[in-house]
Amino acid sequence: MKIFYVAAKYDYGDPARGHSFEHYNFYDSLVKMNGGENEVVYFPFDEIILKYGKEKMNKKLLETVVAEEPDLCFFILTGEQIKKETVKKITHQQKIITLNWFCDDSWRFDNFSKYWAPFFSWVVTTDYEAIKKYQKIGYKNAIKSQWACNHFLYRPVSSKKRCDVAFIGQPHSNRVEIVEKIKNSGIKIETWGKGWPNGRISQEDMIKVFSESKINLNLSKGSLSNIPRSLMRILLERSKNKRVRFRNPKYWIGEFKSFLGKKRNQIKGRNFEILGCGGFLITEKANDIKSYYESGKEIITYESLGDLIKKIKYYLKNEKEREKIAMAGYERTLKEHTYEKRFNKIFKTIGFGDTANI
């Protein structure tokens, strides 16, 4: 396949922050999967906006797609960087199959996804409740998939355990309180991420932490201070490029209402990444997690802070049981939950022959 890949190259569109989640997971997997047989043309819209502005980026996008004549245009849009009219021309005028991976349908479907979906040939959602929502608005080409592990990048790097308990993520919501109570219970825990004393961590060092920690935590609750990713990107773009304009304030009010209305804990990429590094995972319960891993055998889930502390202490003491669960989680991740397998299944669904190795 020749895939025209359209997504952000940098974290929040800022080169100073390093490469984005999409770059490390989606782009890297698309290039390397199936023995590298795909030709992937990279169109990093954030990088091009910084250089030329939004209008010229959209023009370049359309011109490049026409010149490349790809089999598939694979988008990951989280905001208004690309115009609907641009996508419409690619899909309907150029007759090229387009697909967008929607990242936040659990809280952005009503204010974002449902307005964008009709412009794409296919869309992918990670929210198990969203398929019915797409059907309700008359959109029939929605595919339910899930986050996964880029096994080309995330892998065990050491069997030596240098840390008792590790958490990587920002200290928003009730995370500071959780970490403090874990420490006060006598447990040694290390934290990384912007806002923690240890600061941000590189991709390479993050993989080492996942692999070299006895226990890795996934704390998934959002908060008022956890600004929606799309809003942060627009703010950063506006600060660097005066041609990027704010939309009507009513749009952002709707964004925040949708965000604040999110009540369901969602499965995150972190669930799969930790396990792909051979790490032992304790995670908050999330909707539909049981469809991917069995708690008690491949991962450990908790329901309250007291339950979390109790389970941390138990598994720090029971090394053999902990390692057995970590290995089972690792094996299932490689067998079922890599982006290579997710993408192959999606491509087969949308009609690209016998590309799926599933």
C-alpha positions as CSV (number, residue, x, y, z in Angstrom):
1,M,0.0,0.0,0.0
2,K,0.9,3.6,-0.5
3,I,-0.2,5.5,2.6
4,F,-0.4,9.3,2.8
5,Y,-0.1,9.9,6.5
6,V,-1.4,13.3,7.9
7,A,-0.8,14.0,11.6
8,A,1.1,16.1,14.1
9,K,4.8,15.4,14.2
10,Y,5.5,17.2,17.5
11,D,4.0,17.0,20.9
12,Y,1.3,19.6,21.1
13,G,2.7,20.9,17.8
14,D,5.8,22.2,19.6
15,P,9.2,21.0,18.3
16,A,10.8,21.9,21.7
17,R,8.7,19.1,23.3
18,G,9.9,16.4,21.0
19,H,8.0,14.0,18.8
20,S,4.3,13.4,19.3
21,F,2.5,10.3,20.5
22,E,1.2,9.9,17.0
23,H,4.7,10.0,15.6
24,Y,6.1,7.3,17.9
25,N,3.1,5.0,17.7
26,F,1.2,5.5,14.4
27,Y,3.8,6.7,12.0
28,D,6.6,4.3,13.2
29,S,4.2,1.3,13.1
30,L,2.9,2.1,9.6
31,V,6.5,2.4,8.3
32,K,7.8,-0.8,9.9
33,M,4.7,-3.1,9.8
34,N,4.6,-6.2,7.5
35,G,8.3,-6.1,6.9
36,G,8.2,-2.4,5.8
37,E,6.3,-3.2,2.6
38,N,4.1,-0.1,2.8
39,E,5.2,3.2,1.3
40,V,4.4,5.9,3.7
41,V,4.4,9.6,2.7
42,Y,4.6,11.8,5.8
43,F,2.7,15.1,5.8
44,P,3.3,16.6,9.3
45,F,0.7,19.4,9.2
46,D,1.9,21.0,12.5
47,E,5.4,21.5,11.2
48,I,4.2,22.9,7.9
49,I,1.8,25.3,9.6
50,L,4.7,26.7,11.6
51,K,6.6,27.3,8.4
52,Y,3.9,28.5,6.0
53,G,0.7,29.0,8.0
54,K,-2.7,27.2,8.0
55,E,-3.9,28.4,4.6
56,K,-0.8,27.4,2.6
57,M,-0.5,24.1,4.6
58,N,-4.0,23.2,3.4
59,K,-3.1,24.1,-0.2
60,K,0.1,22.0,0.0
61,L,-1.8,19.1,1.4
62,L,-4.2,19.0,-1.5
63,E,-1.4,19.5,-4.1
64,T,0.8,16.7,-2.5
65,V,-2.1,14.2,-2.3
66,V,-2.9,14.8,-6.0
67,A,0.8,14.4,-7.0
68,E,1.4,11.3,-4.9
69,E,-1.9,9.4,-5.8
70,P,-1.9,7.2,-2.6
71,D,-4.1,4.2,-2.0
72,L,-5.1,5.6,1.4
73,C,-5.0,9.0,3.2
74,F,-4.6,8.2,6.9
75,F,-5.5,11.2,9.1
76,I,-5.2,11.8,12.9
77,L,-7.1,15.1,13.4
78,T,-7.7,16.5,16.9
79,G,-8.7,20.0,15.9
80,E,-9.4,22.5,13.2
81,Q,-5.9,22.6,11.6
82,I,-7.1,21.1,8.3
83,K,-10.2,22.5,6.6
84,K,-13.3,20.3,6.0
85,E,-13.3,21.5,2.4
86,T,-9.7,20.1,2.0
87,V,-10.7,16.7,3.2
88,K,-13.9,16.8,1.1
89,K,-11.9,17.4,-2.1
90,I,-9.6,14.5,-1.3
91,T,-12.4,12.1,-0.6
92,H,-15.0,13.1,-3.1
93,Q,-13.3,14.9,-5.9
94,Q,-10.0,13.0,-6.0
95,K,-11.8,9.7,-5.1
96,I,-9.1,8.7,-2.7
97,I,-10.0,6.6,0.3
98,T,-9.6,8.7,3.5
99,L,-9.6,7.5,7.1
100,N,-9.5,9.4,10.4
101,W,-8.6,8.0,13.7
102,F,-10.7,9.8,16.3
103,C,-9.0,10.0,19.7
104,D,-11.6,11.3,22.1
105,D,-15.0,10.1,21.1
106,S,-15.9,9.4,24.8
107,W,-16.2,13.1,25.3
108,R,-15.8,14.9,21.9
109,F,-18.3,13.0,19.7
110,D,-21.1,15.5,19.9
111,N,-18.9,18.6,19.6
112,F,-16.3,17.4,17.1
113,S,-16.4,13.9,15.6
114,K,-20.0,13.9,14.3
115,Y,-19.3,17.0,12.3
116,W,-16.1,15.7,10.7
117,A,-17.0,12.0,10.1
118,P,-19.0,12.6,6.9
119,F,-16.0,14.1,5.1
120,F,-14.0,10.8,5.5
121,S,-14.5,7.5,3.7
122,W,-13.9,5.7,7.0
123,V,-13.4,6.6,10.7
124,V,-11.9,4.7,13.6
125,T,-13.0,5.1,17.2
126,T,-11.6,3.7,20.4
127,D,-14.9,4.3,22.3
128,Y,-17.0,1.2,22.6
129,E,-20.2,3.4,22.8
130,A,-19.5,5.5,19.8
131,I,-20.4,3.0,17.0
132,K,-24.1,3.5,17.8
133,K,-23.7,7.2,17.8
134,Y,-22.2,7.1,14.3
135,Q,-25.0,4.9,13.2
136,K,-27.6,7.3,14.7
137,I,-26.3,10.2,12.6
138,G,-26.4,8.0,9.5
139,Y,-22.7,7.3,9.2
140,K,-22.1,3.7,8.4
141,N,-18.3,3.4,7.9
142,A,-17.1,3.6,11.6
143,I,-14.7,1.0,12.8
144,K,-14.3,0.1,16.5
145,S,-10.6,-0.4,17.3
146,Q,-8.4,0.4,20.3
147,W,-5.0,1.8,21.3
148,A,-2.2,-0.7,21.3
149,C,1.6,-1.1,21.6
150,N,4.1,-0.2,18.9
151,H,6.2,-3.4,19.5
152,F,8.9,-2.1,17.1
153,L,9.7,0.6,19.7
154,Y,8.3,-0.6,23.1
155,R,10.1,-3.7,24.3
156,P,11.8,-5.2,27.4
157,V,15.3,-3.7,27.8
158,S,16.4,-5.2,31.1
159,S,15.4,-7.8,33.7
160,K,16.9,-5.8,36.5
161,K,14.4,-3.9,38.6
162,R,15.7,-0.6,39.7
163,C,12.4,1.0,41.0
164,D,9.7,-0.4,43.3
165,V,6.7,1.6,41.9
166,A,6.8,4.0,38.9
167,F,4.2,6.5,37.5
168,I,4.7,8.6,34.3
169,G,2.2,11.3,33.6
170,Q,1.3,14.8,34.6
171,P,0.3,15.6,38.2
172,H,-3.2,16.8,37.5
173,S,-6.5,15.8,39.1
174,N,-6.0,13.7,42.3
175,R,-2.7,12.2,41.2
176,V,-0.6,14.2,43.7
177,E,-2.8,13.2,46.5
178,I,-2.7,9.5,45.4
179,V,1.1,9.6,45.2
180,E,1.5,11.2,48.6
181,K,-0.7,8.7,50.3
182,I,1.2,5.9,48.6
183,K,4.4,7.4,50.0
184,N,2.9,7.9,53.4
185,S,2.0,4.2,53.5
186,G,5.7,3.3,53.3
187,I,6.0,2.5,49.6
188,K,8.8,3.9,47.5
189,I,7.3,5.5,44.4
190,E,9.1,7.5,41.6
191,T,7.2,9.9,39.3
192,W,8.1,11.5,36.0
193,G,6.3,14.1,33.9
194,K,6.0,17.8,33.6
195,G,5.1,19.2,37.0
196,W,6.8,16.4,39.1
197,P,10.3,17.1,40.7
198,N,11.9,14.6,38.3
199,G,10.5,16.5,35.3
200,R,9.8,15.2,31.8
201,I,11.4,11.9,30.6
202,S,12.6,11.0,27.2
203,Q,10.9,8.3,25.1
204,E,14.0,6.0,25.5
205,D,14.1,6.5,29.3
206,M,10.4,6.0,29.6
207,I,10.7,2.5,28.0
208,K,13.5,1.7,30.5
209,V,11.3,2.8,33.4
210,F,8.5,0.5,32.2
211,S,10.8,-2.4,31.9
212,E,12.9,-1.9,35.0
213,S,10.2,-1.1,37.6
214,K,8.6,-3.8,39.8
215,I,5.2,-2.1,39.4
216,N,4.0,0.5,36.9
217,L,0.8,2.5,37.7
218,N,-1.7,3.9,35.3
219,L,-3.9,6.6,36.8
220,S,-6.5,7.6,34.2
221,K,-8.8,10.3,35.8
222,G,-8.9,13.7,34.0
223,S,-9.3,17.0,35.7
224,L,-10.2,20.7,35.1
225,S,-6.5,21.5,34.7
226,N,-6.0,18.8,32.0
227,I,-6.8,21.1,29.1
228,P,-8.1,19.2,26.0
229,R,-5.3,18.3,23.6
230,S,-6.9,20.1,20.7
231,L,-7.2,23.4,22.6
232,M,-3.6,23.3,23.8
233,R,-2.5,22.7,20.2
234,I,-4.5,25.7,18.9
235,L,-3.1,27.9,21.6
236,L,0.5,26.9,20.8
237,E,-0.1,27.4,17.1
238,R,-1.7,30.8,17.7
239,S,1.3,31.9,19.7
240,K,3.6,31.1,16.8
241,N,1.4,32.0,13.8
242,K,-0.9,34.9,13.8
243,R,-2.9,33.4,10.9
244,V,-4.3,30.7,13.2
245,R,-7.5,32.2,14.5
246,F,-9.7,31.3,17.5
247,R,-13.2,30.1,16.5
248,N,-16.4,31.3,18.0
249,P,-16.2,31.2,21.8
250,K,-19.4,29.1,21.8
251,Y,-17.2,26.3,20.3
252,W,-14.8,26.3,23.2
253,I,-17.6,26.5,25.7
254,G,-18.9,23.3,24.1
255,E,-15.5,21.7,24.2
256,F,-15.2,22.3,27.9
257,K,-18.7,21.1,28.6
258,S,-18.0,17.9,26.7
259,F,-14.7,17.5,28.5
260,L,-16.1,18.1,32.0
261,G,-19.0,15.8,31.3
262,K,-16.7,12.8,30.7
263,K,-17.4,10.3,33.5
264,R,-16.1,7.1,32.1
265,N,-12.5,6.0,32.6
266,Q,-11.1,5.1,29.2
267,I,-8.5,2.6,28.1
268,K,-5.2,4.4,27.3
269,G,-2.2,3.7,25.2
270,R,-0.2,3.4,28.4
271,N,-2.1,0.2,29.3
272,F,-0.6,-1.5,26.2
273,E,2.8,0.2,26.2
274,I,3.8,-0.8,29.8
275,L,2.9,-4.5,29.0
276,G,4.8,-4.4,25.7
277,C,7.9,-3.5,27.7
278,G,7.4,-6.5,29.9
279,G,6.3,-4.3,32.8
280,F,3.8,-5.2,35.5
281,L,0.7,-3.0,35.4
282,I,-1.7,-1.9,38.1
283,T,-4.4,0.3,36.5
284,E,-7.7,1.9,37.3
285,K,-10.7,0.0,36.1
286,A,-11.8,1.3,32.7
287,N,-14.8,0.5,30.5
288,D,-14.2,-2.5,28.4
289,I,-10.7,-3.3,29.7
290,K,-11.8,-6.9,30.2
291,S,-12.1,-7.3,26.5
292,Y,-8.3,-6.8,26.2
293,Y,-6.8,-8.2,29.4
294,E,-7.8,-10.5,32.2
295,S,-7.4,-8.8,35.6
296,G,-5.5,-11.0,38.1
297,K,-3.8,-12.9,35.3
298,E,-2.4,-10.3,32.8
299,I,-3.0,-7.0,34.6
300,I,-4.2,-5.9,38.0
301,T,-7.0,-3.4,38.4
302,Y,-8.0,-1.4,41.4
303,E,-11.2,0.3,42.5
304,S,-10.1,2.6,45.3
305,L,-7.0,4.2,46.8
306,G,-7.1,1.7,49.7
307,D,-7.4,-1.1,47.3
308,L,-4.5,0.2,45.2
309,I,-2.1,0.5,48.2
310,K,-3.1,-3.0,49.4
311,K,-2.3,-4.5,46.0
312,I,0.9,-2.6,45.6
313,K,2.2,-4.0,48.9
314,Y,1.0,-7.5,48.0
315,Y,2.7,-7.6,44.7
316,L,6.0,-6.0,45.9
317,K,6.2,-9.0,48.3
318,N,5.2,-11.7,45.8
319,E,7.8,-11.5,43.1
320,K,7.1,-14.8,41.3
321,E,3.4,-14.1,41.0
322,R,4.1,-10.6,39.9
323,E,6.5,-11.7,37.2
324,K,4.1,-14.4,36.0
325,I,1.3,-11.8,35.5
326,A,3.7,-9.4,33.7
327,M,4.8,-12.2,31.3
328,A,1.2,-13.2,30.6
329,G,0.4,-9.5,29.8
330,Y,3.4,-9.2,27.6
331,E,2.6,-12.3,25.6
332,R,-1.0,-11.3,25.1
333,T,0.1,-7.8,24.0
334,L,2.4,-9.2,21.3
335,K,-0.2,-11.7,20.2
336,E,-3.2,-9.4,20.0
337,H,-2.6,-5.8,20.8
338,T,0.1,-4.3,18.5
339,Y,-0.6,-1.4,16.1
340,E,0.6,-3.7,13.3
341,K,-2.3,-6.0,14.1
342,R,-4.8,-3.2,14.6
343,F,-3.9,-1.5,11.3
344,N,-3.9,-4.8,9.3
345,K,-7.4,-5.5,10.5
346,I,-8.6,-2.0,9.7
347,F,-7.0,-2.1,6.2
348,K,-8.7,-5.4,5.5
349,T,-12.0,-4.0,6.7
350,I,-11.8,-1.1,4.3
351,G,-11.0,-3.4,1.4
352,F,-7.2,-3.5,1.0
353,G,-7.0,-7.2,0.1
354,D,-5.2,-9.8,2.1
355,T,-2.9,-7.4,4.0
356,A,-4.0,-8.5,7.4
357,N,-1.8,-10.8,9.4
358,I,-4.5,-11.7,11.9
